[in-house]
Amino acid sequence: MTRRRPWLVAVALLAVFSLVVVACGDDEGETTTTAAPTTTAEETTTTAEETTTTAEETTTTEAPAEIMFDVGVALPPCADAVNSGNGCIYLGNLSDFSGAFATQGPLLAAGHEDYWTRVNAAGGIGVEGAMFDVLITADNTCDTGYVPEQHVACYEQVRGNVAALAETLGTAQTLAALPLFIEDSTIASVSTWYSGWSFPTVDSGLIFETGTNYCFEAMNGFDFVVGALQQMQGLAADVVPQFTYAIVYFPGDYGGDYGFGAKYAAAQYGLGDPVAEIPIIPISMGGTMDEAVATLVATQPNVIFMPVAPVELATIMGGVYGGGHTTAMYIGAGPTWNLGLLGQEALVPLLEAAYYMTAYWLPWASDTPGHNAMRAAAEAAGRGPEYASSAYSAGWTMQYPIQAALQLAIENGDLTRAGITAAAQSLTDVDYEGMLPNRGFAGTAADDAWRIATVNRIDTAAPDGLSSLFWDAGPTASAYDFAAPCTILGG
């Protein structure tokens, strides 16, 4: 079971401003549980007298040939089939292996691969007489470079081969390709946490997020700061600590959603606007952090919220500390963390003292059925310690709704892309094996969207360098009326 932690944490863990820092110059055979688990033959097999709608309207589901299918589904086994009697479902992966999140792309991809290896090793998905292995091949994996135009080109490359997308990375990138997804009825799990993915008016019900959105993530991070400072300063629960804050962000939904959440939370506490809002261009795209560092040193915010990437986080933290502002607390969004940051020895003491990471699920070493299965799968695949990461966890976790949709589509007798979409949009209880609370995708955003988040701090003894301080939904996110995306983006 997932552990739920109190919103407020011990003062001893959070004495950020008083710290003096030195810085900167389950086994393989376990059965996967989803919203539509593989069941027994008695529970699922249609008799000869019972009929399922197909192209001929009269055939049964006794064999894979009698299930409707189109793109990305084959009756012969996969090329490297685990189960020789199964058909094959091909998925695509549109990810970043050379752009701003190039360090995350391979980890995400490994999470996808190991998830489906586990599923295939347990017999695949489907019903008796209609079982399938699921495969993501190199040919159906494409480097988007985190560039919208390249993302579209990547989808064009795989669109004739895949039944669905295991991943589409980036919001602007995914929005650029969305008209083609709509044209093809292609569902996708998304590697962004844009609040708009909860609304069919934005994504036509094709994009499936995993974890709370950036907006709620920031609200939870802000509530955490307020509670931490209340404890550190010995204030009563109804007394708001006074502090200043800044936001450094990538433009677009990531920074826009996150910034909206932080400023909305600040308004609930009567704290007003940030002393600085600083848009930055990723270093991989030619950006420099000099102006951001200079502004933060000049404005001296007590807390700096950072929806950026790991290299920008490290550069700015080191620059601000080296510039003389040594008492800031840094709240980094989920994508700011990469285990490689612990390799920068001069930065580690500052990370330990002043960095907190908001995230969408608990860290690598957490004791849930899903975490246990994930670690076992990574070990079986021979993954090195660098794979013990939030990115690998994301790659794994985002496959749960894809599996649930495929399983239901098979049970419905319709593995066409339209049939998979219909199944996905009717899901009411996807089981994430404790890695996240169960959720549906058929209801409203207010009812279905996750509001829960974790706040982690650096733990150099942990496999992924993180330990959780709490895992809950704070008061701001819990009360927010989620009737529309926090940030409106163009399609």
VOGU-3710 file (C-alpha; in Angstrom, 3 decimals, decimal comma):
1> mtrrrpwlva> 0,000/0,000/0,000  1,134/3,564/-0,644  2,165/5,421/2,465  0,521/8,778/3,027  2,636/11,252/4,939  1,623/14,293/6,943  1,673/17,572/5,069  4,027/19,165/7,575  7,417/17,580/8,152  9,879/17,715/10,997
11> vallavfslv> 11,696/20,987/11,545  14,990/19,155/11,645  14,559/18,160/8,002  13,751/21,653/6,819  16,114/24,108/8,481  17,161/25,275/5,064  18,006/28,851/5,798  20,092/28,017/8,858  22,338/25,508/7,088  25,872/26,411/6,172
21> vvacgddege> 26,601/24,821/2,850  29,721/24,430/0,802  29,044/24,565/-2,872  29,792/25,387/-6,362  32,893/26,779/-7,576  8,197/-8,908/-7,652  9,657/-11,366/-9,631  9,440/-12,046/-13,328  6,497/-14,388/-13,086  4,218/-12,025/-11,161
31> ttttaapttt> 0,978/-11,193/-12,907  0,450/-7,549/-13,880  -2,684/-5,982/-12,387  -4,515/-3,367/-14,482  -8,034/-2,032/-14,826  -8,760/-4,927/-17,196  -6,588/-7,833/-16,000  -6,246/-11,016/-17,996  -8,916/-13,328/-16,655  -9,692/-16,999/-16,930
41> aeettttaee> -11,100/-18,658/-20,015  -14,393/-19,232/-18,218  -14,702/-15,526/-17,508  -13,846/-14,144/-20,923  -14,178/-16,590/-23,797  -17,217/-16,025/-25,958  -19,148/-19,193/-26,852  -19,997/-20,192/-30,383  -23,543/-18,986/-29,821  -22,432/-15,546/-28,579
51> ttttaeettt> -21,345/-13,087/-31,226  -19,095/-10,030/-31,257  -19,389/-7,176/-33,726  -16,753/-7,500/-36,447  -16,458/-6,532/-40,063  -18,821/-9,420/-40,867  -20,959/-8,806/-37,738  -21,222/-12,542/-36,966  -17,833/-13,968/-35,989  -16,780/-14,987/-32,486
61> teapaeimfd> -13,670/-14,150/-30,426  -12,338/-17,695/-30,287  -9,143/-16,796/-32,184  -7,109/-13,638/-32,957  -8,227/-13,755/-36,608  -11,766/-13,035/-35,478  -10,889/-9,775/-33,728  -11,085/-6,634/-35,828  -7,712/-4,958/-36,216  -5,874/-2,623/-38,522
71> vgvalppcad> -2,591/-0,705/-38,162  0,076/-1,994/-35,792  -1,487/-5,386/-35,053  -0,309/-8,647/-36,624  -1,546/-12,208/-36,182  1,896/-13,780/-36,651  4,123/-13,572/-33,553  6,443/-10,637/-32,974  9,902/-10,951/-34,464  11,404/-11,679/-31,032
81> avnsgngciy> 8,268/-13,262/-29,613  8,278/-14,477/-26,030  5,061/-16,386/-26,680  5,165/-18,199/-30,017  1,398/-18,656/-30,168  0,593/-14,975/-29,627  -0,106/-12,261/-32,129  1,813/-8,977/-31,988  0,868/-5,411/-31,114  3,406/-2,750/-32,062
91> lgnlsdfsga> 3,758/0,522/-30,136  5,713/3,641/-31,066  7,967/5,913/-29,032  8,440/9,574/-29,951  11,031/10,769/-27,451  13,969/13,116/-26,991  17,436/11,616/-27,368  19,338/14,737/-28,453  17,530/17,849/-27,128  16,775/19,460/-23,780
101> fatqgpllaa> 15,711/16,156/-22,195  18,222/13,905/-23,930  19,393/12,534/-20,587  15,835/11,379/-19,860  14,943/9,808/-23,213  16,950/6,576/-22,857  15,712/6,091/-19,287  12,088/6,561/-20,329  12,571/4,122/-23,196  14,106/1,514/-20,887
111> ghedywtrvn> 11,093/1,823/-18,578  8,726/1,142/-21,487  10,772/-1,796/-22,722  11,070/-3,477/-19,326  7,385/-2,982/-18,566  6,347/-4,846/-21,710  9,044/-7,479/-21,209  7,414/-8,247/-17,884  3,932/-8,362/-19,442  5,075/-10,622/-22,277
121> aaggigvega> 6,927/-12,918/-19,878  3,663/-13,379/-17,973  1,918/-14,564/-21,162  1,116/-11,271/-22,897  -2,298/-9,601/-22,955  -5,705/-10,676/-24,174  -8,193/-13,501/-23,692  -7,884/-17,210/-24,284  -7,547/-17,808/-27,991  -6,641/-14,142/-28,597
131> mfdvlitadn> -3,367/-13,393/-26,852  -0,769/-10,854/-27,972  2,765/-9,857/-27,144  3,451/-6,096/-27,154  6,629/-4,726/-28,711  8,382/-1,385/-29,206  10,995/-1,817/-31,936  13,935/0,383/-32,864  12,201/1,166/-36,159  9,209/2,515/-34,241
141> tcdtgyvpeq> 11,347/4,629/-31,897  12,247/8,102/-33,131  14,375/10,950/-31,784  12,307/14,123/-31,861  15,103/16,327/-30,533  12,409/18,131/-28,501  11,541/20,031/-31,698  7,874/20,218/-32,775  8,574/19,905/-36,500  10,819/16,909/-35,900
151> hvacyeqvrg> 8,132/15,377/-33,669  5,663/15,559/-36,555  8,219/13,987/-38,894  8,799/11,205/-36,364  5,105/10,404/-36,220  4,954/10,318/-39,995  7,764/7,765/-39,833  5,923/5,366/-37,500  2,234/6,087/-38,151  1,783/3,229/-40,577
161> nvaalaetlg> 3,338/0,714/-38,193  1,901/1,192/-34,700  -1,402/0,639/-32,928  -0,675/3,280/-30,271  2,175/5,331/-28,844  3,893/4,197/-25,667  5,242/7,723/-25,412  5,024/11,170/-26,929  7,407/13,596/-25,217  6,830/17,335/-24,943
171> taqtlaalpl> 3,666/19,417/-24,948  4,306/21,774/-27,860  5,741/18,784/-29,679  2,699/16,591/-29,013  0,296/19,410/-29,880  2,090/19,840/-33,205  1,472/16,170/-34,069  -1,997/15,988/-32,501  -3,933/16,677/-35,747  -2,314/13,537/-37,188
181> fiedstiasv> -3,119/11,543/-34,040  -6,743/12,678/-34,412  -6,778/11,751/-38,093  -5,522/8,250/-37,207  -7,345/7,773/-33,864  -3,988/7,079/-32,217  -3,840/7,119/-28,421  -0,608/8,037/-26,661  0,865/8,172/-23,195  2,494/11,542/-22,767
191> stwysgwsfp> 5,773/12,577/-21,158  4,536/15,955/-20,061  2,235/16,936/-17,270  0,273/19,710/-18,984  -3,074/20,377/-17,315  -4,782/20,450/-20,708  -4,406/16,700/-21,175  -7,324/16,261/-18,777  -9,707/17,936/-21,255  -11,003/16,358/-24,496
201> tvdsglifet> -11,428/19,860/-25,908  -7,617/19,999/-25,929  -6,554/16,458/-26,838  -9,713/14,847/-28,298  -9,415/12,219/-25,595  -6,288/10,690/-27,158  -3,537/11,747/-24,741  -3,159/9,887/-21,446  -1,206/11,576/-18,682  0,263/9,745/-15,705
211> gtnycfeamn> 0,648/11,679/-12,468  -0,531/15,066/-11,317  -0,186/18,028/-13,669  2,390/20,820/-13,399  -0,248/23,165/-12,005  -1,173/20,946/-9,049  2,476/20,013/-8,637  3,352/23,662/-8,049  0,415/24,185/-5,676  1,590/21,227/-3,623
221> gfdfvvgalq> 5,145/22,554/-3,652  3,978/25,953/-2,445  1,875/24,427/0,342  4,942/22,439/1,366  7,040/25,598/1,643  4,403/27,341/3,734  4,093/24,395/6,103  7,860/23,970/6,361  8,456/27,613/7,207  5,610/27,597/9,718
231> qmqglaadvv> 7,323/24,783/11,575  10,805/26,204/11,239  9,678/29,594/12,559  7,475/28,110/15,289  4,297/29,657/13,865  0,753/28,492/14,494  -0,957/26,643/11,664  -3,146/29,653/10,878  -0,234/32,097/10,675  1,254/32,518/7,208
241> pqftyaivyf> 5,058/32,895/7,144  6,220/35,898/5,175  8,687/35,172/2,380  9,526/36,194/-1,163  9,707/33,873/-4,115  10,801/33,788/-7,744  9,985/31,499/-10,683  12,570/30,473/-13,291  10,919/28,586/-16,122  10,900/27,219/-19,631
251> pgdyggdygf> 8,206/29,087/-21,610  5,135/27,143/-22,681  2,907/24,814/-20,713  5,672/23,553/-18,401  6,542/26,998/-17,091  3,067/28,414/-17,687  1,147/25,701/-15,844  3,669/25,511/-13,037  3,856/29,279/-12,688  0,074/29,551/-12,585
261> gakyaaaqyg> -0,053/26,953/-9,804  2,615/28,680/-7,735  1,054/32,132/-8,086  -2,445/30,808/-7,410  -1,216/29,178/-4,204  0,597/32,362/-3,178  -2,638/34,322/-3,616  -4,472/31,910/-1,308  -1,945/32,778/1,387  -2,029/36,519/0,661
271> lgdpvaeipi> 1,610/36,527/-0,469  1,164/38,224/-3,821  3,334/38,109/-6,917  6,869/36,740/-7,291  9,767/39,175/-7,018  11,000/37,792/-10,349  9,585/35,675/-13,184  12,424/34,632/-15,447  11,898/32,737/-18,720  14,969/30,859/-19,938
281> ipismggtmd> 15,955/29,039/-23,110  17,362/25,521/-22,568  21,138/25,380/-22,717  20,865/22,671/-25,376  19,112/25,252/-27,566  21,738/27,924/-27,033  20,396/29,531/-23,876  22,589/31,062/-21,205  21,762/31,277/-17,508  23,742/34,465/-16,832
291> eavatlvatq> 20,777/36,845/-16,822  18,694/34,564/-14,638  21,521/34,212/-12,132  22,090/37,978/-12,038  18,388/38,679/-11,471  18,137/36,141/-8,655  21,245/37,477/-6,941  19,846/41,009/-7,206  16,321/40,187/-5,967  17,365/37,701/-3,238
301> pnvifmpvap> 14,162/35,604/-3,142  13,783/33,283/-0,163  12,356/30,519/-2,375  13,027/29,811/-6,059  10,577/27,614/-8,001  12,208/25,976/-11,029  10,268/24,177/-13,779  13,365/23,583/-15,910  15,712/20,666/-16,733  18,647/19,231/-14,699
311> velatimggv> 21,483/21,131/-16,374  19,694/24,479/-15,973  18,915/23,704/-12,335  22,550/22,912/-11,571  23,896/25,917/-13,456  21,534/28,373/-11,771  21,922/26,958/-8,257  25,698/27,079/-8,528  25,677/30,533/-10,064  23,324/32,040/-7,495
321> yggghttamy> 25,260/30,595/-4,582  28,553/31,670/-6,094  27,090/35,134/-6,686  26,483/35,612/-2,973  22,851/34,599/-2,437  23,468/31,605/-0,180  20,186/31,142/1,724  17,633/30,359/-0,981  15,409/27,283/-0,941  14,977/25,678/-4,387
331> igagptwnlg> 11,810/23,815/-5,350  12,476/21,903/-8,567  9,717/20,340/-10,657  9,937/16,615/-11,402  11,954/16,946/-14,653  14,716/18,888/-12,850  16,147/15,776/-11,239  18,649/13,383/-12,745  20,908/11,059/-10,772  23,854/12,426/-12,706
341> llgqealvpl> 23,642/15,616/-10,638  25,179/13,692/-7,747  28,255/13,286/-9,914  28,911/17,029/-9,567  30,616/16,727/-6,215  30,920/20,454/-5,586  27,169/20,865/-6,030  26,035/18,003/-3,807  26,203/19,849/-0,446  24,031/22,640/-1,866
351> leaayymtay> 21,556/20,134/-3,283  21,360/18,390/0,090  20,844/21,647/1,935  18,532/23,611/-0,287  16,914/21,538/-3,074  13,497/19,883/-2,883  11,938/18,035/-5,809  8,206/17,856/-6,397  7,204/14,705/-8,240  4,338/12,571/-9,453
361> wlpwasdtpg> 4,969/9,270/-7,642  7,161/7,985/-4,837  10,919/7,403/-5,266  12,593/4,283/-6,631  13,032/2,389/-3,354  9,379/2,728/-2,272  7,533/-0,393/-1,172  4,540/-0,807/-3,483  3,721/-3,776/-5,736  4,469/-1,641/-8,790
371> hnamraaaea> 7,800/-0,368/-7,468  8,800/-3,888/-6,474  7,923/-5,231/-9,938  9,733/-2,349/-11,622  12,948/-2,881/-9,668  12,835/-6,620/-10,377  12,351/-5,946/-14,096  15,254/-3,496/-14,199  17,501/-6,002/-12,437  16,441/-8,795/-14,793
381> agrgpeyass> 17,300/-6,547/-17,746  20,752/-5,847/-16,309  20,148/-2,127/-15,916  22,912/-0,179/-14,197  22,419/2,150/-11,214  21,767/5,109/-13,502  18,390/3,575/-14,393  17,165/3,912/-10,799  15,536/7,200/-11,710  12,308/9,132/-11,896
391> aysagwtmqy> 12,565/9,054/-15,710  12,720/5,245/-15,809  9,816/5,188/-13,331  7,872/7,502/-15,645  8,552/5,260/-18,631  7,254/2,279/-16,686  4,271/3,928/-15,000  2,852/5,532/-18,133  2,315/2,082/-19,675  -0,448/1,082/-17,234
401> piqaalqlai> -3,246/2,935/-19,097  -1,940/1,705/-22,474  -2,105/-1,893/-21,248  -5,563/-1,349/-19,784  -6,822/0,116/-23,072  -5,352/-2,673/-25,193  -6,716/-5,350/-22,882  -10,217/-3,863/-22,960  -10,064/-3,445/-26,741  -9,264/-7,153/-27,101
411> engdltragi> -12,122/-8,050/-24,782  -14,371/-5,827/-26,917  -13,230/-7,655/-30,049  -11,913/-4,465/-31,661  -8,152/-3,842/-31,881  -8,481/-1,227/-34,592  -7,030/2,113/-33,583  -10,591/3,437/-33,298  -11,471/0,471/-31,099  -8,436/1,050/-28,880
421> taaaqsltdv> -9,408/4,712/-28,549  -12,981/3,814/-27,584  -11,677/1,387/-24,972  -9,224/3,954/-23,575  -11,898/6,608/-23,258  -14,131/4,246/-21,292  -11,558/3,296/-18,637  -12,865/3,973/-15,139  -10,364/2,292/-12,821  -6,794/1,873/-14,061
431> dyegmlpnrg> -4,707/0,081/-11,433  -1,156/1,427/-11,046  -0,145/-1,260/-8,540  0,202/1,320/-5,783  2,646/3,554/-7,670  -0,230/6,019/-8,054  -3,812/5,974/-6,811  -6,176/4,243/-9,239  -7,933/6,583/-11,635  -10,282/6,659/-14,603
441> fagtaaddaw> -10,234/8,548/-17,891  -13,960/8,513/-18,648  -15,103/11,189/-16,186  -14,523/14,914/-15,839  -11,147/16,452/-15,137  -12,341/17,584/-11,718  -13,288/14,012/-10,838  -10,486/12,032/-12,483  -7,303/14,117/-12,397  -4,697/13,366/-9,762
451> riatvnridt> -4,062/16,112/-7,216  -1,599/14,140/-5,120  2,163/14,762/-5,275  5,292/13,934/-3,368  8,062/16,249/-2,221  11,478/14,603/-2,172  14,803/15,657/-0,809  18,319/14,488/-1,632  19,348/11,198/-0,076  22,746/10,130/-1,396
461> aapdglsslf> 22,263/6,636/0,066  19,089/6,019/-1,985  19,359/4,343/-5,420  17,836/7,351/-7,176  19,251/9,900/-4,740  15,820/10,749/-3,338  13,662/10,144/-0,282  10,077/11,319/0,168  9,062/13,833/2,823  5,357/13,414/2,123
471> wdagptasay> 2,936/11,919/-0,408  -0,402/13,696/-0,371  -2,553/16,449/-1,852  -2,132/19,800/-0,127  -4,960/22,158/0,718  -4,586/24,377/-2,348  -4,700/21,602/-4,957  -7,436/19,779/-3,037  -9,743/22,793/-3,118  -8,985/24,043/-6,639
481> dfaapctilg> -11,916/24,119/-9,093  -10,355/22,260/-12,031  -12,811/23,315/-14,734  -10,298/24,301/-17,431  -6,573/23,980/-18,181  -4,393/26,236/-16,046  -2,657/27,411/-19,217  -4,370/27,670/-22,603  -2,131/26,687/-25,490  -2,700/26,757/-29,201
491> g> -3,111/23,512/-31,121
//
